[in-house]
């Protein structure tokens, strides 16, 4: 798949009590791309350029991230999946979009699942990379995983943002660690934009804005680790999941219970990539997205 020569447009849109920054490109059936942590809209740029000849790509910074509004200056539990999902519904309404496809990764995959239960009639389909979901259960905190998930506990501390943001260098070391370590197939995947990521997270409120996802998700994470996550009805929206086989954070073995969460599931391993398929292998990632939604929207 070749890159389309489409410029990326930027705007701000007021929804659900906050102002969201939205990047967009291309023309065609709408696809909304939802980022994870430690990311913002820029993480999707390689995929955007490869899909802009076939889809209208709508790529928001979630509240608290990027150039979107940070409604809470300090630690806040008002930035969970349901809050972000409400923002996305407001974004669809503001843009006059009746139905759209959704692509999510990491935090964005949690938000996509909330949307799949909240507004299934407005989703043409769901596409996720390396998708966290309730069926992971206590495996999240298995002894061999503690050296991987430590950051989730650190992020809920009230001093975390000040510690990471003490200087550009401390931010670069911290954010750069995850972008390299989790990119199991291509540790240099973010090298060309690392300084943009550092500048983004050093902007006022952005570190805490991202950490507030973990503050908001903390009780749910503990319930999952205890094996007490609530049983939810399966999502019926057609769903495609491509899971990197070299993801140190979410091992491929954890795909075994996805069928309990998604009743119409197209699952396959994404060979040779880690946690960020959209950055590590953008040609293959864009091709998978195009194939799935091309089948659904014809």
C-alpha positions in Angstrom: 0.0 0.0 0.0 1.5 3.4 -1.0 1.2 6.6 0.8 -1.4 9.0 -0.4 -0.5 12.7 -0.9 -3.2 14.1 1.4 -2.5 16.9 3.8 -3.5 16.4 7.4 -5.9 19.0 8.7 -6.2 20.2 12.3 -9.2 21.7 14.1 -10.7 21.9 17.6 -14.3 20.8 18.3 -16.2 21.4 21.5 -18.0 18.3 22.7 -19.3 16.9 26.0 -18.0 19.9 28.0 -14.4 19.8 26.6 -12.6 21.0 23.5 -11.0 18.2 21.5 -8.1 18.6 19.0 -8.8 16.6 15.9 -6.5 15.7 13.0 -8.1 14.5 9.8 -7.2 13.5 6.3 -8.6 11.8 3.2 -12.1 11.2 1.8 -14.4 8.2 1.8 -16.2 6.2 4.5 -15.3 7.6 8.0 -12.8 5.9 10.2 -12.1 7.2 13.7 -8.6 6.3 15.1 -8.2 6.2 18.8 -4.7 6.3 20.4 -3.3 4.8 23.5 -0.7 5.8 26.1 1.9 7.2 25.8 0.5 8.6 22.5 -1.5 11.3 20.9 -2.8 11.8 17.3 0.7 11.8 15.8 1.1 8.0 16.5 -1.3 7.4 13.7 0.3 9.6 11.0 2.0 6.7 9.0 -1.3 4.8 8.8 -3.2 8.0 8.0 -1.0 8.7 5.0 -1.5 5.1 3.7 -5.3 5.1 4.1 -6.2 8.7 3.1 -7.0 7.6 -0.5 -9.8 5.3 0.7 -11.2 6.7 4.0 -12.0 9.9 5.8 -9.7 9.6 8.8 -10.8 11.3 12.0 -8.1 11.2 14.7 -8.8 13.0 18.0 -6.5 13.6 20.9 -8.5 12.1 23.8 -9.3 14.5 26.6 -6.2 15.1 28.7 -3.9 14.2 25.8 -2.2 16.2 23.0 -3.8 19.5 22.3 -7.2 18.5 23.7 -8.5 20.2 26.8 -7.3 19.1 30.3 -10.4 19.7 32.5 -8.6 18.5 35.6 -5.3 20.0 36.6 -4.5 17.3 39.2 -5.1 13.6 39.6 -8.6 12.8 38.5 -10.8 9.7 38.2 -13.0 11.4 35.6 -11.1 10.1 32.5 -12.1 6.5 32.1 -13.4 4.6 29.1 -17.0 5.7 29.5 -16.0 9.4 29.7 -13.9 9.1 26.6 -16.6 7.2 24.8 -19.1 10.0 25.6 -16.6 12.5 24.1 -16.4 10.4 20.9 -20.2 10.2 20.6 -20.2 13.9 20.9 -17.6 14.2 18.2 -19.6 12.1 15.8 -22.7 14.2 16.5 -20.7 17.5 16.0 -19.4 16.2 12.7 -22.8 15.0 11.6 -21.5 11.4 11.2 -24.2 8.8 11.5 -22.0 5.7 11.4 -18.2 5.2 11.4 -15.6 2.5 11.7 -13.3 2.6 14.7 -9.7 1.7 15.0 -8.3 1.5 18.5 -5.1 0.7 20.3 -4.3 0.3 24.0 -6.4 3.0 25.8 -8.3 3.5 22.5 -9.2 -0.2 22.4 -10.9 0.2 25.8 -12.8 3.2 24.5 -13.8 1.2 21.4 -15.2 -1.5 23.6 -17.3 1.0 25.5 -18.6 2.4 22.2 -19.4 -1.1 21.0 -21.7 -1.5 24.0 -23.0 2.1 24.0 -23.8 2.8 20.4 -23.4 -0.4 18.3 -25.9 0.9 15.7 -23.4 3.7 14.9 -20.4 1.5 14.3 -19.7 -0.2 11.0 -17.0 -2.2 12.7 -14.2 -2.3 15.3 -10.6 -2.9 14.6 -8.1 -3.2 17.4 -4.3 -3.8 17.8 -3.2 -5.6 20.9 -6.5 -5.2 22.7 -6.7 -5.1 26.5 -9.9 -6.7 27.6 -11.5 -8.3 30.8 -10.5 -11.9 29.9 -6.9 -11.2 30.6 -7.9 -11.3 34.2 -5.4 -12.1 37.0 -2.7 -12.9 34.4 -2.1 -9.1 34.2 -0.3 -9.3 37.6 1.4 -12.7 37.2 4.9 -12.7 38.8 6.6 -12.6 35.4 4.5 -9.6 34.4 5.3 -7.3 37.4 8.4 -5.9 35.8 6.1 -4.8 32.8 3.0 -3.4 34.5 4.8 -1.4 37.3 4.1 1.9 35.5 0.3 1.4 35.9 0.8 1.7 39.7 3.3 4.5 39.5 0.9 6.6 37.3 -1.7 6.8 40.1 0.7 8.5 42.5 0.1 12.2 43.0 3.8 13.0 42.4 4.2 10.9 39.2 3.6 13.8 36.7 6.0 16.1 38.5 8.6 13.4 38.7 8.5 12.5 35.0 8.2 16.1 33.9 11.0 17.5 36.1 13.0 18.1 32.9 12.8 17.4 29.2 15.5 14.8 29.8 13.6 12.9 32.4 10.5 13.0 30.2 12.6 11.8 27.2 14.0 8.9 29.3 10.6 7.9 30.6 8.4 8.2 27.5 11.3 7.0 25.2 11.6 3.8 27.3 8.0 2.7 26.6 8.1 3.7 22.9 11.3 1.6 22.4 10.7 -1.3 24.8 7.1 -2.0 23.7 8.0 -1.8 20.0 9.2 -5.4 20.0 9.5 -5.7 16.3 11.1 -2.3 15.5 12.5 -0.5 18.6 13.3 2.5 16.4 9.7 3.0 15.3 9.3 6.3 17.1 12.9 7.6 16.8 11.9 10.1 14.1 9.2 11.7 16.2 10.6 11.2 19.7 11.2 14.9 20.2 7.7 15.7 19.2 6.5 13.2 21.8 8.7 14.8 24.4 7.4 18.3 23.5 3.9 17.0 23.7 4.2 15.5 27.1 6.1 18.4 28.5 3.2 20.7 27.5 1.3 21.9 30.6 -1.1 19.2 31.9 -0.3 16.5 29.4 1.6 14.1 31.7 -1.1 14.3 34.3 -3.8 14.2 31.6 -2.5 10.9 30.4 -1.9 9.5 33.9 -5.5 10.3 34.8 -6.5 7.3 32.5 -4.7 5.1 35.0 -6.2 6.9 38.0 -9.7 6.3 36.5 -9.0 2.7 35.6 -7.3 1.7 38.8 -10.3 0.1 40.6 -11.2 -1.8 37.5 -7.6 -3.0 37.1 -7.6 -4.3 40.7 -10.9 -6.1 40.2 -9.5 -7.8 37.0 -6.4 -8.9 38.9 -8.5 -10.3 41.7 -10.6 -12.2 39.1 -13.6 -10.1 40.0 -14.1 -8.1 36.8 -17.9 -7.9 36.0 -19.3 -10.1 33.4 -20.4 -8.1 30.4 -22.5 -9.0 27.4 -20.5 -9.8 24.3 -20.0 -7.0 21.8 -21.9 -7.9 18.6 -20.3 -5.4 16.3 -18.0 -7.1 13.7 -14.5 -6.9 15.2 -11.1 -7.5 13.8 -8.1 -7.9 16.2 -4.5 -8.1 15.0 -2.2 -8.9 18.0 1.6 -8.4 17.8 3.5 -11.6 18.5 6.4 -9.7 20.0 4.4 -7.5 22.4 6.2 -7.6 25.9 3.2 -6.0 27.6 0.3 -8.1 26.2 1.5 -11.6 25.3 -0.2 -13.2 22.4 -1.3 -16.1 24.6 -3.8 -13.6 26.2 -5.9 -13.7 23.1 -7.5 -17.0 24.3 -10.6 -15.5 25.8 -11.4 -12.8 23.3 -14.4 -14.7 22.0 -16.1 -14.0 25.3 -16.0 -10.3 24.7 -16.5 -10.2 20.9 -19.1 -12.5 19.4 -18.2 -11.6 15.7 -14.4 -11.9 15.8 -11.7 -12.0 13.2 -8.5 -12.7 15.1 -5.0 -13.3 13.8 -1.5 -12.8 15.0 0.5 -9.9 13.7 3.8 -11.6 13.2 7.1 -9.8 14.0 5.7 -6.7 15.7 5.1 -5.6 19.3 2.7 -3.3 21.0 2.6 -0.6 18.2 1.9 -2.3 14.9 0.7 1.0 13.4 4.2 2.4 13.9 6.4 -0.7 13.7 4.9 -2.0 10.4 2.6 0.8 9.0 2.3 -0.8 5.5 1.0 -4.1 6.9 -1.1 -2.3 9.6 -2.8 -0.1 7.0 -3.4 -3.0 4.7 -5.2 -5.0 7.5 -7.4 -2.0 8.4 -8.3 -1.4 4.7 -9.0 -5.0 4.1 -11.4 -5.3 7.1 -13.3 -2.1 6.5 -13.3 -2.5 2.8 -15.2 -5.7 3.2 -17.7 -4.0 5.6 -18.4 -0.8 3.7 -17.8 -2.1 0.2 
